[in-house]
Amino acid sequence: MKARFKYRIYPTPGQKHRLAKLFGCVRVVWNDSLNYCNELYKKGNKKPSNAELQKIFITQGKKTENREWLSAVSNIPLQQSLNDLNQAYQNFFKSTKGQQKGRSIKPPKFKSRKSRADR
């Protein structure tokens, strides 16, 4: 028998601000890399590896003037967002080839700024 626990956290205003900043950075890295992969696909190229995406959008992204604010958050959630994007693509491709059971899976979508944190 497996036990399941539900937890609810009540962050302080400072923690809410830091979480919002973190989630915003994760969203930007996801959207930038998804846009890049879509452009490569339109040109007929293959999707780059996860390590290449991390190098482009996290490591080099922190050094650019437009994205220097990515340095304010931890690398781990940013890397995890790229891992999640990679998994979403793998699931989509398996679904299109018929290798995955169940209903067909749509390609990854862009993340919006709408927040469900207050609901």
N, C-alpha and C positions, 0 to 999 in steps of 0.2 A: 504494500500500500504506500502510495506516495502522498506526502503532506504538501499542502500548498498554503502559502502565507501571502496576504495582501498588505502592502505598506503604503502609507501616504505621507509625504513629506510636506512640511510647511517652511519654505525657505524665507530667510529674512530679506528685506529689500535689497541689501548689498548682494546677497547670493542670487536673487532673482536677476539682478543686472548682469552678473557674471555668467549665469546660465544663458540669458538671452544673447549675450555676446558670443558665447561658445556655439550656440545653435545657429546663429547667423553666420559664423565662420564656416561651420560644417556645411550649411546650405550653399554658400558661395563656392566652396571647393567642389561640391557635388555638381552644381549647375555648370561651372566652368569646364569641368572634365567631361560632363555629358555633352555639352556643346561641341567640344573638341572632337570627341568620338563621333558625333553625328556628322561633323564636317569631313572627317576622314572617310567615313562611310560613303558620303555623297561623291567623293573623289575616287572611290573605288579601292581605297586602302584598307588594310586590316586594323582592328582595334589594337592600340598599343598595350603593352603589358602593364600590370599594376605598378611595378617598380618605376617604369617610365612615367606613368601618370603622377606618381608621388614626387618624382624628381621635378617635373614640370610645374605642377600646381601647388606643391607645398614648399619644397626647398627653394626653387627659383622664384616662386610666387612671393615668398617672404622678402626677397631682395629687391622686388620692384617697388616703385613709388606708390602705385595704385593699391597694392596689397600688403604693405608693410605692417598693417594692423593684424595680420594673421599671426605675427610673432607673439601677440599678447595672450594666446591660448596654447594649450598643450598640443603636441603633435599627434598624440594617440587618437583622439576623436576624429581628427582630420584624416588620418590613415584609415581608420575604421570606416569612414564614409566612402572612401575609394574602394575598400574591400567589399562594402555593401553594393556599390555600383557594379563591381566586377561580378559579384554573385547574381545580381539582377540580370546582367547580360547573359551569364551562363544559363540561368533558368529560362530566359527568353529563347535562346538558341536551341536548347534541349526541347523546348515546347514546339518550336517550328519544325524540328526534325522528327518529332513524334517519339522522342526518347523519354519523355516525362509523362506520367499518368495524369489524368484529370483534364480539366478545361485548359484551353490555350492561354498562354500568358502573354500579356502585352509588353512592348519594350519599356525601358525605364522612362520615367517622366521627370520634368523639371520640378524642383521644390519651390513652393511659393512662400511669401512672407507672412501668410496668415498663420496665426498662432492658436493652438487649442489648449494652451497651458492654463487659461483661466476658466475653462469649462468644467 
